[in-house]
Amino acid sequence: MSRVVHFEIHAEDVGRAVAFYGDVFGWTFEDWSEFAGMPTRARSPGRRGRRASTGP
């Protein structure tokens, strides 16, 4: 099965969304706002050879 490489989650409260997904899936995020020119967080990739998330 192919691996998902990009998806977007729109949220009014970005901090709350980051906290939620961090707590639920153990994800960590990087702030790319300066690069993107708008409030943007990117999920940090998992270690090579391992799934980056604990989701299905």
Secondary structure, DSSP 8 states (H G I E B T S, - for coil): -----------SSHHHHHHHHHHHH---EEE-HHHHTS--EEE----TTS-S-S--
